[in-house]
């Protein structure tokens, strides 16, 4: 059985246990996300969605106010704040037991979200879009999700290339985690960034060799839910990619994933429960 050394995170004084895999539910408060854009655009639908995910077994709710799909446009900070902060406040008030992640690349959004009750920062840019984000997270003293990306969402799928996708990403993580520690960030999660500046072939190589990242002794988050690496291979669409997502989640768990970031919480929780029966007994 593959086990990461670091299996706890200090989330503002609460300890999140990652000794067994957990589910992070996606809550996009955006009009243009690739699968569920526009569905959750007021507090009523946001709270209903959060309640459903928590009831189905999500441990973390990941709130994002800017789409990161290929070709997505940057959203002004003020607009992202208008979308994200009310959602964080409402969920923290209604569901005090939930762990909340803010999905952002901007320091000001991270700061206001943590003040509003979020527990961690999920940054697709690895600090490249706002140089003050990493120092800000260090000052806030919350866990940080470090994702690998090649380029930016606007251009990341324009012919991504690597010398060796595994060693290139591993080198990136080694360098960036050292930088994070220098800024006082010690609770980290790494995300190889499926679909973020990778071809379909790159994505499957990463999934196949994901256990290589365990040399870092950090929990690994996998975000493959309904992505093009599934629906392009199956010649279908995101709304018909749940079965493929479930199949790949099993492989991700076998290769060391500690967090599954998903649109479909109940199905992911069931995958983990069945996998545990095989792998952890």
Secondary structure, DSSP 8 states (H G I E B T S, - for coil): ----S--EEEETTEEEE-SS-EEEEEEE-SS--TTTTTS--SHHHHHHHHHHHHHHT-SEEEEESS--STT-----HHHHHHHHHHHHHHHHHH-TTSEEEEE-S-HHHHHHHHHHT--EEEETTTTSS-THHHHHHHHHT-EEEEE--SS-TTTTTSS---SSHHHHHHHHHHHHHHHHHHTT---EEEE--TTSS--HHHHHHHHHTGGGGGGG--EEEE--TT-HHHHTTTT--GGG-HHHHHHHHHHHHHTTEEEEEES-HHHHHHHHHHHHHHH--
